[in-house]
Amino acid sequence: MRTTVFWFRCDLRLHDQRALKQAVEHAQANDQALLLVYVHEPVQDAPTAWGFRRMGPHRRRFVADTLQDLQKALGALGQRLVLLHGPVADVLPAWARQVGADTVFCEDIAAPEEEAQVQALINAGLTVKTLWQSSLIEPDALPFAAENMPQVFTEFRQRIESNRLQPLAPLPAPTHLPTPPNEVLITVPGWTDNAFTLLQAHTEDDAHARSNFPYTQAPYRGGETSALAHLQSYLTPPWPDRYKQTRNALQGQHTSSHWSPWLATGAVSARRIWADLHAYEEEQGSNDGTYWLWFELLWRDNFRMLHLQHGPQLYASRGLSNLPKPSHFPKDFQRWCDGQTGEPIVDAGMRELAATGFTSNRMRQIVASFLVHDLSCDWRAGAAWFESQLVDFDVSSNQGNWLYVSGRGTDPRVGRRFNPTKQTQDHDPQGRFQKTWLSP
């Protein structure tokens, strides 16, 4: 019996899984088994050019919990998730040969490394069917071609809103899946059954009691189960109504939606969030708060579409600008990473990030600005540190936001410098945030 392969990437869920639906339909139409895989690449464990591991302990744990939750959900449907360890270009073709598969289905991710992975599979002789499913609005539904996309977010948003574009309705989770190939259950190269334990290796301490996103606690754990429960918990009066007023707060688990970690792993889809948010508006009424949640989801879309438009250029030292190559001072960068710059608000934010894998959006802007504009360090080093530390690392949003702050993206202003003194006065006038993270 031949097999269809579905490769989970940043879409670790069962609801609103159009790519998985395609794989299921292909397997059923051809009377094939269905192999579900996730690949952990060794490069994630290797040191970056900046001297630290690409995937730090916080994101490792959050992804591991997400995979464990997905494994449980698949088990209830008579399926299983096979964890592979190695370069995608090596392990997926090898597995395809083992189970008699020639077609791989997966989501489309418009970032250079992710596109190179797909090309490597094609070069290995596999047929790869990719499907875009990570944004709110589909690229082919936009009122402009990707290459003609407005360069400024405000125009991007206004064009979408004036055309009254609406997201597709999210798909329900499947109630039945084709069976896995028997060979897989007998011979499993790569990761062993303790792969989840290996992934979760990290030290817990009391930092999570102070965290904005305590991911070691059940309500904030990685996975679709927690994601959907949190979505409903947040979409309860008065939290969405207050979002615009509270979104820049440095502390508080209800000051922001905190959807980003689950969006980053794909444990919840943007379309599912919008459908539930829209239902909330229908019942409770719309307001500035609920609109601003839509606004932020469109920002996320914008960063994804920029990747369709500019691709690898977003990763060049100059980005989209004509600015000179950025300078870099390794010792200053290390002081920034360690929260030892001498600027209290910055140090507090960086210590929070290192201790918990999370910090507020406003704090990310403050510390990123300080690295680029006050310490004159390379924005790409900061982007890499965020990738290593953040539980909600998302390649498109991370790159887009660092380009924005550094003045090397599409922002009409050349750089966004956030004055630390003013930011402290505006967002931590009583010093509570600093006391939380700077106290011994």
ChimeraX attribute file (.defattr): number of C-alpha atoms within 10 A of each C-alpha:
attribute: neighborCount
match mode: 1-to-1
recipient: residues
	/A:1	10
	/A:2	15
	/A:3	26
	/A:4	29
	/A:5	29
	/A:6	25
	/A:7	23
	/A:8	20
	/A:9	17
	/A:10	20
	/A:11	24
	/A:12	26
	/A:13	27
	/A:14	22
	/A:15	19
	/A:16	23
	/A:17	23
	/A:18	19
	/A:19	21
	/A:20	25
	/A:21	18
	/A:22	17
	/A:23	25
	/A:24	23
	/A:25	15
	/A:26	19
	/A:27	22
	/A:28	15
	/A:29	9
	/A:30	12
	/A:31	14
	/A:32	22
	/A:33	24
	/A:34	25
	/A:35	27
	/A:36	22
	/A:37	17
	/A:38	19
	/A:39	19
	/A:40	17
	/A:41	15
	/A:42	11
	/A:43	13
	/A:44	14
	/A:45	14
	/A:46	13
	/A:47	12
	/A:48	16
	/A:49	10
	/A:50	15
	/A:51	13
	/A:52	14
	/A:53	19
	/A:54	20
	/A:55	23
	/A:56	21
	/A:57	23
	/A:58	27
	/A:59	26
	/A:60	23
	/A:61	23
	/A:62	26
	/A:63	27
	/A:64	22
	/A:65	22
	/A:66	25
	/A:67	24
	/A:68	17
	/A:69	21
	/A:70	21
	/A:71	19
	/A:72	14
	/A:73	19
	/A:74	19
	/A:75	12
	/A:76	11
	/A:77	14
	/A:78	13
	/A:79	20
	/A:80	21
	/A:81	21
	/A:82	21
	/A:83	20
	/A:84	21
	/A:85	18
	/A:86	15
	/A:87	14
	/A:88	21
	/A:89	18
	/A:90	13
	/A:91	17
	/A:92	23
	/A:93	20
	/A:94	14
	/A:95	18
	/A:96	19
	/A:97	12
	/A:98	13
	/A:99	21
	/A:100	16
	/A:101	22
	/A:102	16
	/A:103	20
	/A:104	24
	/A:105	23
	/A:106	24
	/A:107	21
	/A:108	18
	/A:109	22
	/A:110	21
	/A:111	19
	/A:112	14
	/A:113	11
	/A:114	14
	/A:115	13
	/A:116	14
	/A:117	14
	/A:118	22
	/A:119	15
	/A:120	15
	/A:121	20
	/A:122	16
	/A:123	12
	/A:124	14
	/A:125	12
	/A:126	19
	/A:127	15
	/A:128	17
	/A:129	16
	/A:130	16
	/A:131	16
	/A:132	15
	/A:133	22
	/A:134	24
	/A:135	20
	/A:136	23
	/A:137	21
	/A:138	16
	/A:139	17
	/A:140	10
	/A:141	13
	/A:142	16
	/A:143	15
	/A:144	14
	/A:145	13
	/A:146	16
	/A:147	11
	/A:148	9
	/A:149	19
	/A:150	17
	/A:151	15
	/A:152	13
	/A:153	17
	/A:154	11
	/A:155	12
	/A:156	19
	/A:157	16
	/A:158	11
	/A:159	17
	/A:160	17
	/A:161	11
	/A:162	9
	/A:163	10
	/A:164	8
	/A:165	15
	/A:166	15
	/A:167	15
	/A:168	15
	/A:169	12
	/A:170	18
	/A:171	15
	/A:172	12
	/A:173	13
	/A:174	15
	/A:175	8
	/A:176	12
	/A:177	19
	/A:178	20
	/A:179	16
	/A:180	22
	/A:181	20
	/A:182	12
	/A:183	10
	/A:184	15
	/A:185	10
	/A:186	8
	/A:187	9
	/A:188	14
	/A:189	14
	/A:190	15
	/A:191	16
	/A:192	14
	/A:193	11
	/A:194	8
	/A:195	15
	/A:196	19
	/A:197	13
	/A:198	14
	/A:199	17
	/A:200	17
	/A:201	13
	/A:202	13
	/A:203	7
	/A:204	12
	/A:205	9
	/A:206	9
	/A:207	14
	/A:208	17
	/A:209	12
	/A:210	16
	/A:211	21
	/A:212	21
	/A:213	23
	/A:214	18
	/A:215	22
	/A:216	17
	/A:217	11
	/A:218	10
	/A:219	15
	/A:220	20
	/A:221	24
	/A:222	29
	/A:223	27
	/A:224	26
	/A:225	19
	/A:226	18
	/A:227	27
	/A:228	18
	/A:229	12
	/A:230	18
	/A:231	19
	/A:232	13
	/A:233	14
	/A:234	18
	/A:235	19
	/A:236	12
	/A:237	11
	/A:238	12
	/A:239	18
	/A:240	26
	/A:241	22
	/A:242	18
	/A:243	21
	/A:244	18
	/A:245	13
	/A:246	17
	/A:247	20
	/A:248	16
	/A:249	19
	/A:250	22
	/A:251	22
	/A:252	14
	/A:253	15
	/A:254	18
	/A:255	20
	/A:256	25
	/A:257	17
	/A:258	19
	/A:259	20
	/A:260	19
	/A:261	26
	/A:262	31
	/A:263	23
	/A:264	22
	/A:265	26
	/A:266	25
	/A:267	28
	/A:268	29
	/A:269	30
	/A:270	26
	/A:271	22
	/A:272	21
	/A:273	23
	/A:274	20
	/A:275	17
	/A:276	15
	/A:277	22
	/A:278	17
	/A:279	13
	/A:280	18
	/A:281	17
	/A:282	10
	/A:283	9
	/A:284	13
	/A:285	11
	/A:286	15
	/A:287	14
	/A:288	13
	/A:289	19
	/A:290	21
	/A:291	17
	/A:292	18
	/A:293	21
	/A:294	17
	/A:295	13
	/A:296	11
	/A:297	18
	/A:298	20
	/A:299	19
	/A:300	22
	/A:301	22
	/A:302	25
	/A:303	20
	/A:304	23
	/A:305	22
	/A:306	22
	/A:307	23
	/A:308	18
	/A:309	18
	/A:310	16
	/A:311	16
	/A:312	14
	/A:313	14
	/A:314	22
	/A:315	17
	/A:316	13
	/A:317	18
	/A:318	20
	/A:319	24
	/A:320	16
	/A:321	18
	/A:322	9
	/A:323	12
	/A:324	8
	/A:325	12
	/A:326	14
	/A:327	12
	/A:328	17
	/A:329	11
	/A:330	13
	/A:331	10
	/A:332	16
	/A:333	23
	/A:334	14
	/A:335	14
	/A:336	25
	/A:337	20
	/A:338	15
	/A:339	24
	/A:340	17
	/A:341	19
	/A:342	10
	/A:343	14
	/A:344	20
	/A:345	25
	/A:346	26
	/A:347	22
	/A:348	22
	/A:349	26
	/A:350	26
	/A:351	20
	/A:352	26
	/A:353	25
	/A:354	22
	/A:355	20
	/A:356	27
	/A:357	27
	/A:358	27
	/A:359	23
	/A:360	22
	/A:361	13
	/A:362	17
	/A:363	24
	/A:364	21
	/A:365	17
	/A:366	22
	/A:367	26
	/A:368	27
	/A:369	26
	/A:370	23
	/A:371	24
	/A:372	26
	/A:373	19
	/A:374	14
	/A:375	16
	/A:376	16
	/A:377	22
	/A:378	20
	/A:379	26
	/A:380	22
	/A:381	19
	/A:382	22
	/A:383	19
	/A:384	20
	/A:385	22
	/A:386	27
	/A:387	21
	/A:388	23
	/A:389	23
	/A:390	24
	/A:391	30
	/A:392	25
	/A:393	23
	/A:394	20
	/A:395	18
	/A:396	21
	/A:397	19
	/A:398	20
	/A:399	24
	/A:400	25
	/A:401	20
	/A:402	24
	/A:403	26
	/A:404	21
	/A:405	25
	/A:406	26
	/A:407	24
	/A:408	25
	/A:409	24
	/A:410	18
	/A:411	17
	/A:412	12
	/A:413	12
	/A:414	15
	/A:415	18
	/A:416	19
	/A:417	19
	/A:418	18
	/A:419	13
	/A:420	18
	/A:421	13
	/A:422	11
	/A:423	16
	/A:424	18
	/A:425	11
	/A:426	12
	/A:427	18
	/A:428	18
	/A:429	13
	/A:430	11
	/A:431	13
	/A:432	13
	/A:433	20
	/A:434	21
	/A:435	14
	/A:436	15
	/A:437	22
	/A:438	16
	/A:439	7
	/A:440	5
